[in-house]
Amino acid sequence: MPTSVPRLEDHESFEVRLNERYISEGEVCALVPGMTPGRLKMLRFQGTGPEFLKPTPKTVVYSERRVREWLEGTARKSTREAG
């Protein structure tokens, strides 16, 4: 008896992103002034940094678009603003 093959269109949350660029921790640090690998690791642990992907147990990559969105989301107009 043949089994059905899942189709991409069957997954509502699936979003195709052509030209998505994935970058390493080092590239994130180069993109974000003042970011260090240690600080980036701390942000991952706390869940307050940019979203990341973990394709293998020892590999962490970031979507460049999501890093930029996260960075822009930290914009403030005053040092008194929470964040």
N, CA, C and O of each residue as an XYZ file, in Angstrom:
332
protein
N       0.845     -1.175      0.000
C       0.000      0.000      0.000
C       0.893      1.241      0.000
O       1.731      1.379      0.891
N       0.740      2.149     -0.971
C       1.593      3.337     -1.032
C       1.252      4.317      0.078
O       0.089      4.495      0.442
N       2.274      4.936      0.598
C       2.062      5.970      1.609
C       2.019      7.318      0.914
O       2.668      7.514     -0.113
N       1.267      8.235      1.464
C       1.178      9.555      0.841
C       2.408     10.380      1.206
O       2.914     10.314      2.326
N       2.860     11.137      0.259
C       4.019     11.997      0.453
C       3.519     13.370      0.870
O       2.657     13.933      0.195
N       4.037     13.930      1.973
C       3.595     15.263      2.381
C       3.926     16.289      1.306
O       4.997     16.251      0.699
N       3.014     17.184      1.087
C       3.216     18.238      0.091
C       3.410     19.571      0.810
O       2.797     19.811      1.850
N       4.251     20.426      0.264
C       4.524     21.720      0.893
C       3.256     22.535      1.074
O       3.085     23.200      2.096
N       2.373     22.489      0.101
C       1.158     23.300      0.195
C       0.222     22.825      1.306
O      -0.712     23.537      1.674
N       0.465     21.621      1.844
C      -0.340     21.116      2.952
C       0.051     21.748      4.287
O      -0.676     21.606      5.271
N       1.159     22.424      4.333
C       1.644     23.043      5.570
C       1.383     24.540      5.516
O       2.051     25.272      4.785
N       0.404     24.989      6.296
C      -0.006     26.386      6.272
C       1.111     27.337      6.696
O       1.199     28.450      6.178
N       1.955     26.919      7.620
C       2.982     27.827      8.136
C       4.226     27.865      7.256
O       5.133     28.659      7.506
N       4.279     27.030      6.243
C       5.468     26.990      5.390
C       5.526     28.237      4.524
O       4.542     28.601      3.880
N       6.664     28.881      4.509
C       6.854     30.094      3.713
C       8.112     29.931      2.877
O       9.201     29.734      3.415
N       7.963     30.011      1.586
C       9.108     29.874      0.698
C       9.836     31.208      0.639
O       9.232     32.247      0.374
N      11.119     31.169      0.885
C      11.932     32.376      0.824
C      13.113     32.094     -0.079
O      14.112     31.505      0.335
N      12.979     32.525     -1.322
C      14.096     32.411     -2.239
C      15.090     33.511     -1.893
O      14.703     34.579     -1.419
N      16.326     33.256     -2.123
C      17.385     34.238     -1.866
C      17.593     34.529     -0.384
O      18.212     35.536     -0.041
N      17.096     33.677      0.495
C      17.358     33.853      1.928
C      18.841     33.583      2.157
O      19.371     32.581      1.677
N      19.501     34.453      2.873
C      20.930     34.299      3.141
C      21.118     33.929      4.596
O      20.634     34.626      5.489
N      21.822     32.834      4.838
C      22.103     32.390      6.194
C      23.549     32.705      6.531
O      24.456     32.486      5.729
N      23.745     33.224      7.740
C      25.070     33.682      8.135
C      25.501     33.027      9.447
O      24.677     32.570     10.240
N      26.798     32.998      9.645
C      27.390     32.382     10.839
C      27.375     33.371     12.012
O      27.047     34.547     11.855
N      27.737     32.859     13.179
C      27.860     33.721     14.356
C      28.853     34.854     14.098
O      28.604     36.001     14.469
N      29.979     34.527     13.463
C      30.986     35.543     13.172
C      30.458     36.632     12.258
O      30.788     37.806     12.425
N      29.635     36.241     11.288
C      29.051     37.236     10.385
C      28.022     38.102     11.105
O      27.881     39.285     10.793
N      27.301     37.522     12.065
C      26.378     38.324     12.880
C      27.173     39.359     13.662
O      26.788     40.526     13.729
N      28.288     38.928     14.258
C      29.126     39.844     15.032
C      29.684     40.964     14.146
O      29.817     42.101     14.598
N      30.006     40.653     12.906
C      30.503     41.674     11.987
C      29.386     42.628     11.563
O      29.640     43.800     11.284
N      28.164     42.132     11.515
C      27.016     42.928     11.079
C      26.517     43.867     12.175
O      26.062     44.973     11.887
N      26.603     43.428     13.429
C      26.068     44.192     14.558
C      27.233     44.795     15.341
O      27.978     44.056     15.985
N      27.409     46.115     15.304
C      28.519     46.743     16.022
C      28.484     46.406     17.520
O      27.439     46.499     18.163
N      29.628     46.021     18.054
C      29.742     45.720     19.476
C      29.362     44.299     19.861
O      29.545     43.900     21.011
N      28.832     43.529     18.911
C      28.429     42.152     19.229
C      29.661     41.263     19.280
O      30.563     41.386     18.452
N      29.690     40.380     20.246
C      30.772     39.404     20.379
C      30.153     38.006     20.356
O      28.958     37.861     20.617
N      30.939     36.985     20.052
C      30.396     35.623     20.084
C      29.812     35.258     21.452
O      28.776     34.597     21.529
N      30.470     35.685     22.523
C      29.978     35.396     23.865
C      28.651     36.067     24.157
O      27.761     35.462     24.754
N      28.518     37.314     23.739
C      27.267     38.047     23.954
C      26.144     37.423     23.135
O      25.012     37.311     23.604
N      26.464     37.018     21.909
C      25.467     36.392     21.045
C      24.991     35.067     21.653
O      23.803     34.751     21.608
N      25.916     34.304     22.214
C      25.568     33.040     22.877
C      24.662     33.305     24.083
O      23.703     32.567     24.314
N      24.965     34.357     24.849
C      24.147     34.717     26.003
C      22.728     35.100     25.559
O      21.747     34.702     26.187
N      22.629     35.875     24.473
C      21.317     36.269     23.960
C      20.511     35.051     23.501
O      19.296     35.000     23.696
N      21.190     34.069     22.889
C      20.510     32.827     22.498
C      19.986     32.108     23.732
O      18.838     31.665     23.757
N      20.819     31.994     24.744
C      20.438     31.307     25.980
C      19.240     31.983     26.641
O      18.326     31.313     27.121
N      19.254     33.330     26.660
C      18.176     34.093     27.290
C      16.924     34.180     26.413
O      15.839     34.502     26.897
N      17.085     33.890     25.121
C      15.951     33.988     24.198
C      15.627     35.416     23.812
O      14.500     35.706     23.409
N      16.602     36.322     23.927
C      16.357     37.730     23.626
C      17.066     38.209     22.365
O      16.914     39.367     21.976
N      17.823     37.351     21.734
C      18.552     37.727     20.530
C      17.765     37.403     19.278
O      16.582     37.067     19.345
N      18.424     37.504     18.137
C      17.741     37.181     16.886
C      17.444     35.687     16.796
O      18.167     34.862     17.355
N      16.370     35.353     16.083
C      16.047     33.943     15.870
C      17.215     33.255     15.190
O      17.924     33.861     14.387
N      17.412     31.993     15.516
C      18.507     31.241     14.911
C      18.009     29.870     14.504
O      16.949     29.420     14.938
N      18.789     29.220     13.670
C      18.490     27.865     13.240
C      19.618     26.969     13.705
O      20.769     27.398     13.784
N      19.294     25.748     14.008
C      20.292     24.808     14.505
C      20.175     23.512     13.699
O      19.566     22.543     14.152
N      20.772     23.507     12.485
C      20.627     22.337     11.622
C      21.326     21.084     12.133
O      20.949     19.972     11.762
N      22.333     21.247     12.971
C      22.996     20.110     13.614
C      23.226     20.500     15.072
O      23.130     21.679     15.412
N      23.524     19.541     15.931
C      23.721     19.878     17.345
C      24.801     20.927     17.621
O      24.741     21.617     18.638
N      25.785     21.053     16.726
C      26.877     21.999     16.969
C      26.917     23.159     15.984
O      27.877     23.929     15.976
N      25.889     23.292     15.155
C      25.878     24.350     14.147
C      24.731     25.316     14.410
O      23.581     24.902     14.552
N      25.049     26.600     14.475
C      24.048     27.645     14.642
C      24.203     28.603     13.470
O      25.307     29.069     13.186
N      23.112     28.894     12.795
C      23.120     29.875     11.712
C      21.945     30.821     11.898
O      20.970     30.513     12.584
N      22.067     31.970     11.273
C      21.057     33.012     11.378
C      20.624     33.442      9.990
O      21.424     33.439      9.054
N      19.366     33.810      9.856
C      18.887     34.446      8.640
C      19.334     35.902      8.719
O      19.030     36.597      9.689
N      20.051     36.358      7.703
C      20.505     37.755      7.730
C      19.314     38.707      7.843
O      19.386     39.715      8.545
N      18.228     38.388      7.155
C      17.022     39.227      7.202
C      16.486     39.309      8.625
O      16.117     40.388      9.088
N      16.441     38.179      9.319
C      15.914     38.174     10.690
C      16.837     38.893     11.661
O      16.367     39.516     12.612
N      18.125     38.817     11.438
C      19.067     39.556     12.285
C      18.831     41.053     12.116
O      18.781     41.796     13.096
N      18.686     41.486     10.868
C      18.433     42.910     10.614
C      17.102     43.357     11.224
O      17.014     44.443     11.797
N      16.077     42.527     11.101
C      14.773     42.857     11.697
C      14.885     42.957     13.217
O      14.321     43.864     13.828
N      15.619     42.012     13.826
C      15.808     42.040     15.273
C      16.541     43.321     15.678
O      16.159     43.991     16.637
N      17.594     43.646     14.938
C      18.375     44.837     15.243
C      17.506     46.084     15.134
O      17.540     46.943     16.015
N      16.732     46.188     14.066
C      15.863     47.353     13.886
C      14.777     47.414     14.956
O      14.295     48.496     15.289
N      14.393     46.266     15.494
C      13.403     46.222     16.559
C      13.925     46.734     17.891
O      13.148     46.924     18.827
N      15.228     46.959     17.989
C      15.806     47.474     19.233
C      15.930     48.997     19.218
O      16.492     49.578     20.147
N      15.415     49.645     18.181
C      15.526     51.107     18.058
C      14.828     51.803     19.230
O      13.741     51.397     19.642
N      15.446     52.825     19.750
C      14.904     53.615     20.858
C      15.069     55.095     20.538
O      15.955     55.481     19.776
N      14.209     55.918     21.127
C      14.311     57.368     20.964
C      14.878     58.034     22.208
O      15.244     59.209     22.184
N      14.949     57.273     23.295
C      15.431     57.816     24.540
C      16.121     56.707     25.335
O      15.773     55.533     25.213
N      17.089     57.091     26.140
C      17.757     56.087     26.983
C      16.838     55.632     28.114
O      17.123     54.638     28.781
N      15.736     56.352     28.335
C      14.788     55.983     29.381
C      13.832     54.880     28.955
O      13.158     54.280     29.792
N      13.772     54.612     27.650
C      12.854     53.568     27.178
C      13.318     52.205     27.657
O      14.515     51.930     27.741
N      12.345     51.355     27.969
C      12.672     49.994     28.411
C      13.349     49.244     27.291
O      13.085     49.489     26.114
N      14.215     48.339     27.658
C      14.864     47.537     26.628
C      16.243     47.312     26.952
O      16.955     46.652     26.196
